Amino acid sequence: MNQDQALDEFRAAGALLEGHFILSSGLHSPVFFQKNAVFMDPARTERLCKALAKKAEAAFGKIDVVVSPAVGAIIPGYETARHLGARAMFVEREKGEFQLRRGFEIKPGERVLMVEDVVTTGLSSRECLDAIRGHPGELVGAACLIDRSGGKADIGAKLVSLASVNAPAYPADQLPPELAALPAIKPGSRGLAA
């Protein structure tokens, strides 16, 4: 699957939105990838995650464990792990920091891939990677469905994506007039209670 085909999957699901959005990072953007509109369709999710698994395996080799940040990346993490023949687990916030819970364990020598849904600034990815580094095993890299930073987000590890786009994002005090004129919508999940 190439970049255009991946973006077409989001378009076909009605998941590539235009308007005024407040992203989980706090930045504002005229573009939002509503990944849950994609994840409602198991066949579409499977196509995307199977392609991501192939790309990740080509970049990093054999993967034993996939770890994703909760909440948004649990589904693509699981589905990508399924296509890699790997175990799937996720980190979730406890006292504000990502941690493996629920009996999840990374064993010494296991090759670990972090899987994200959409990367903007890379904050959630960096926090997830930091949590993974606190366990035995070899962190080999990261993968995401959409890198909306156009490759500029520094997550602290090699990142492969199905689509890398340079979607504009602005601090709240630096909005272009056409964006400021629209009502803002905050669709993300970062503010969920732990």
C-alpha positions as a Markdown table, in Angstrom:
| # | Residue | x | y | z |
|---|---|---|---|---|
| 1 | Met | 0.0 | 0.0 | 0.0 |
| 2 | Asn | 1.4 | 3.4 | -1.0 |
| 3 | Gln | 0.8 | 6.7 | 0.7 |
| 4 | Asp | -2.0 | 7.7 | -1.7 |
| 5 | Gln | -3.8 | 4.4 | -1.1 |
| 6 | Ala | -3.5 | 4.8 | 2.7 |
| 7 | Leu | -4.9 | 8.4 | 2.6 |
| 8 | Asp | -7.7 | 7.1 | 0.3 |
| 9 | Glu | -8.7 | 4.6 | 3.0 |
| 10 | Phe | -9.1 | 7.5 | 5.4 |
| 11 | Arg | -11.0 | 9.6 | 2.8 |
| 12 | Ala | -13.3 | 6.6 | 2.0 |
| 13 | Ala | -14.1 | 6.2 | 5.7 |
| 14 | Gly | -14.9 | 9.9 | 6.1 |
| 15 | Ala | -12.0 | 10.1 | 8.4 |
| 16 | Leu | -10.0 | 13.0 | 6.7 |
| 17 | Leu | -11.8 | 16.0 | 8.1 |
| 18 | Glu | -11.4 | 19.7 | 7.4 |
| 19 | Gly | -12.4 | 22.5 | 9.8 |
| 20 | His | -10.9 | 23.9 | 13.0 |
| 21 | Phe | -9.6 | 21.2 | 15.3 |
| 22 | Ile | -7.7 | 21.3 | 18.6 |
| 23 | Leu | -5.3 | 18.4 | 18.5 |
| 24 | Ser | -4.3 | 16.3 | 21.5 |
| 25 | Ser | -1.0 | 18.2 | 21.4 |
| 26 | Gly | -2.9 | 21.5 | 22.0 |
| 27 | Leu | -2.1 | 22.7 | 18.5 |
| 28 | His | -4.8 | 23.9 | 16.2 |
| 29 | Ser | -5.2 | 22.5 | 12.7 |
| 30 | Pro | -7.5 | 22.8 | 9.7 |
| 31 | Val | -7.0 | 19.0 | 9.1 |
| 32 | Phe | -8.0 | 16.1 | 11.4 |
| 33 | Phe | -7.5 | 12.4 | 10.9 |
| 34 | Gln | -10.5 | 10.8 | 12.7 |
| 35 | Lys | -9.0 | 7.4 | 12.9 |
| 36 | Asn | -12.0 | 6.0 | 14.8 |
| 37 | Ala | -14.0 | 6.3 | 11.6 |
| 38 | Val | -11.4 | 4.0 | 10.1 |
| 39 | Phe | -11.3 | 1.6 | 13.1 |
| 40 | Met | -15.1 | 1.1 | 13.0 |
| 41 | Asp | -14.5 | -0.9 | 9.8 |
| 42 | Pro | -12.6 | -4.1 | 10.6 |
| 43 | Ala | -11.8 | -4.9 | 6.9 |
| 44 | Arg | -10.4 | -1.3 | 6.4 |
| 45 | Thr | -8.4 | -1.5 | 9.6 |
| 46 | Glu | -7.0 | -4.9 | 8.6 |
| 47 | Arg | -5.9 | -3.6 | 5.2 |
| 48 | Leu | -4.1 | -0.6 | 6.7 |
| 49 | Cys | -2.5 | -2.5 | 9.6 |
| 50 | Lys | -1.4 | -5.4 | 7.4 |
| 51 | Ala | 0.4 | -2.9 | 5.2 |
| 52 | Leu | 1.9 | -1.2 | 8.2 |
| 53 | Ala | 3.1 | -4.6 | 9.5 |
| 54 | Lys | 4.8 | -5.3 | 6.1 |
| 55 | Lys | 6.5 | -1.9 | 6.2 |
| 56 | Ala | 7.6 | -2.3 | 9.8 |
| 57 | Glu | 9.0 | -5.8 | 9.2 |
| 58 | Ala | 10.9 | -4.6 | 6.1 |
| 59 | Ala | 12.4 | -1.8 | 8.2 |
| 60 | Phe | 13.1 | -3.6 | 11.4 |
| 61 | Gly | 13.0 | -7.3 | 10.9 |
| 62 | Lys | 11.3 | -9.8 | 13.1 |
| 63 | Ile | 9.1 | -8.3 | 15.8 |
| 64 | Asp | 8.1 | -10.2 | 19.0 |
| 65 | Val | 6.1 | -7.5 | 20.8 |
| 66 | Val | 4.0 | -4.5 | 19.8 |
| 67 | Val | 3.4 | -1.8 | 22.4 |
| 68 | Ser | 0.9 | 1.0 | 21.8 |
| 69 | Pro | -0.2 | 4.0 | 23.8 |
| 70 | Ala | -3.7 | 3.9 | 25.1 |
| 71 | Val | -6.4 | 4.8 | 24.1 |
| 72 | Gly | -6.2 | 5.7 | 20.4 |
| 73 | Ala | -3.5 | 3.3 | 19.3 |
| 74 | Ile | -4.8 | 0.1 | 21.0 |
| 75 | Ile | -6.7 | -1.1 | 17.9 |
| 76 | Pro | -4.0 | -0.5 | 15.3 |
| 77 | Gly | -1.4 | -1.8 | 17.7 |
| 78 | Tyr | -3.3 | -5.0 | 18.1 |
| 79 | Glu | -4.1 | -5.5 | 14.5 |
| 80 | Thr | -0.5 | -4.7 | 13.4 |
| 81 | Ala | 0.8 | -7.2 | 16.0 |
| 82 | Arg | -1.6 | -9.8 | 14.6 |
| 83 | His | -0.1 | -9.5 | 11.1 |
| 84 | Leu | 3.4 | -9.6 | 12.5 |
| 85 | Gly | 2.7 | -12.8 | 14.6 |
| 86 | Ala | 3.7 | -10.7 | 17.6 |
| 87 | Arg | 2.1 | -10.2 | 21.1 |
| 88 | Ala | 0.2 | -7.0 | 21.5 |
| 89 | Met | 0.1 | -4.8 | 24.6 |
| 90 | Phe | -0.4 | -1.2 | 25.5 |
| 91 | Val | 0.8 | 1.4 | 28.0 |
| 92 | Glu | -1.7 | 3.5 | 29.9 |
| 93 | Arg | -1.3 | 6.5 | 32.2 |
| 94 | Glu | -0.9 | 5.9 | 35.9 |
| 95 | Lys | -0.2 | 9.1 | 37.9 |
| 96 | Gly | 0.3 | 10.9 | 34.6 |
| 97 | Glu | 2.9 | 8.6 | 33.1 |
| 98 | Phe | 2.7 | 5.8 | 30.7 |
| 99 | Gln | 3.2 | 2.3 | 32.2 |
| 100 | Leu | 2.7 | -1.3 | 31.3 |
| 101 | Arg | 0.0 | -2.6 | 33.5 |
| 102 | Arg | -2.5 | -5.5 | 33.5 |
| 103 | Gly | 0.2 | -8.2 | 33.7 |
| 104 | Phe | 1.9 | -7.0 | 30.4 |
| 105 | Glu | 5.6 | -8.0 | 30.4 |
| 106 | Ile | 8.4 | -7.6 | 27.9 |
| 107 | Lys | 10.9 | -10.4 | 28.3 |
| 108 | Pro | 14.7 | -10.0 | 27.9 |
| 109 | Gly | 15.8 | -10.4 | 24.3 |
| 110 | Glu | 12.3 | -9.7 | 22.8 |
| 111 | Arg | 12.3 | -7.3 | 19.8 |
| 112 | Val | 9.7 | -4.5 | 20.5 |
| 113 | Leu | 8.0 | -2.2 | 18.1 |
| 114 | Met | 6.0 | 0.8 | 19.2 |
| 115 | Val | 2.8 | 1.3 | 17.1 |
| 116 | Glu | 0.9 | 4.6 | 17.0 |
| 117 | Asp | -2.1 | 5.7 | 15.1 |
| 118 | Val | -1.4 | 9.3 | 14.1 |
| 119 | Val | 1.8 | 11.3 | 15.0 |
| 120 | Thr | 1.7 | 15.1 | 15.2 |
| 121 | Thr | 4.4 | 16.4 | 17.6 |
| 122 | Gly | 5.5 | 12.9 | 18.8 |
| 123 | Leu | 4.8 | 13.6 | 22.5 |
| 124 | Ser | 2.7 | 10.4 | 23.1 |
| 125 | Ser | 5.2 | 8.4 | 21.0 |
| 126 | Arg | 8.1 | 9.7 | 23.1 |
| 127 | Glu | 6.3 | 9.0 | 26.3 |
| 128 | Cys | 5.4 | 5.5 | 25.1 |
| 129 | Leu | 9.0 | 4.8 | 24.0 |
| 130 | Asp | 10.3 | 6.0 | 27.4 |
| 131 | Ala | 8.0 | 3.5 | 29.1 |
| 132 | Ile | 9.2 | 0.7 | 26.9 |
| 133 | Arg | 12.8 | 1.5 | 27.6 |
| 134 | Gly | 12.2 | 0.9 | 31.2 |
| 135 | His | 11.8 | -2.9 | 30.5 |
| 136 | Pro | 14.1 | -5.6 | 29.2 |
| 137 | Gly | 13.9 | -6.3 | 25.5 |
| 138 | Glu | 15.2 | -4.5 | 22.4 |
| 139 | Leu | 13.3 | -1.5 | 21.2 |
| 140 | Val | 13.8 | -1.7 | 17.4 |
| 141 | Gly | 11.7 | 1.4 | 16.4 |
| 142 | Ala | 8.2 | 2.8 | 15.8 |
| 143 | Ala | 5.5 | 2.7 | 13.2 |
| 144 | Cys | 2.4 | 4.7 | 12.6 |
| 145 | Leu | -0.5 | 4.9 | 10.2 |
| 146 | Ile | -0.2 | 8.6 | 9.6 |
| 147 | Asp | 2.7 | 10.9 | 10.3 |
| 148 | Arg | 1.1 | 14.4 | 10.0 |
| 149 | Ser | 4.4 | 16.1 | 10.8 |
| 150 | Gly | 5.8 | 15.3 | 7.4 |
| 151 | Gly | 8.7 | 13.5 | 9.1 |
| 152 | Lys | 9.6 | 16.4 | 11.4 |
| 153 | Ala | 8.4 | 15.0 | 14.7 |
| 154 | Asp | 11.4 | 13.7 | 16.7 |
| 155 | Ile | 10.2 | 10.8 | 18.7 |
| 156 | Gly | 13.6 | 9.5 | 19.7 |
| 157 | Ala | 13.5 | 6.4 | 17.5 |
| 158 | Lys | 13.3 | 5.5 | 13.8 |
| 159 | Leu | 9.7 | 5.9 | 12.6 |
| 160 | Val | 8.0 | 4.3 | 9.6 |
| 161 | Ser | 4.6 | 5.4 | 8.4 |
| 162 | Leu | 2.0 | 4.4 | 5.8 |
| 163 | Ala | 1.5 | 8.1 | 5.0 |
| 164 | Ser | 3.6 | 11.1 | 5.9 |
| 165 | Val | 1.9 | 14.4 | 5.3 |
| 166 | Asn | 2.8 | 18.0 | 6.3 |
| 167 | Ala | -0.6 | 18.9 | 7.8 |
| 168 | Pro | -0.4 | 22.4 | 9.2 |
| 169 | Ala | -0.7 | 22.9 | 13.0 |
| 170 | Tyr | -0.5 | 26.2 | 14.9 |
| 171 | Pro | -0.2 | 27.3 | 18.5 |
| 172 | Ala | -3.5 | 28.9 | 19.7 |
| 173 | Asp | -2.0 | 32.4 | 19.7 |
| 174 | Gln | -0.7 | 32.1 | 16.1 |
| 175 | Leu | -3.8 | 31.0 | 14.1 |
| 176 | Pro | -4.2 | 32.2 | 10.6 |
| 177 | Pro | -7.4 | 34.4 | 10.3 |
| 178 | Glu | -9.3 | 31.9 | 8.2 |
| 179 | Leu | -8.8 | 29.2 | 10.9 |
| 180 | Ala | -9.5 | 31.6 | 13.8 |
| 181 | Ala | -12.9 | 32.4 | 12.1 |
| 182 | Leu | -14.1 | 28.8 | 12.5 |
| 183 | Pro | -15.4 | 27.3 | 15.7 |
| 184 | Ala | -12.8 | 24.9 | 17.3 |
| 185 | Ile | -13.6 | 21.2 | 17.9 |
| 186 | Lys | -11.5 | 19.1 | 20.3 |
| 187 | Pro | -11.9 | 15.5 | 19.2 |
| 188 | Gly | -8.9 | 13.8 | 20.8 |
| 189 | Ser | -8.6 | 11.6 | 23.9 |
| 190 | Arg | -5.5 | 12.9 | 25.8 |
| 191 | Gly | -7.7 | 14.5 | 28.5 |
| 192 | Leu | -9.4 | 11.2 | 29.5 |
| 193 | Ala | -9.2 | 10.4 | 33.2 |
| 194 | Ala | -6.6 | 7.8 | 34.1 |
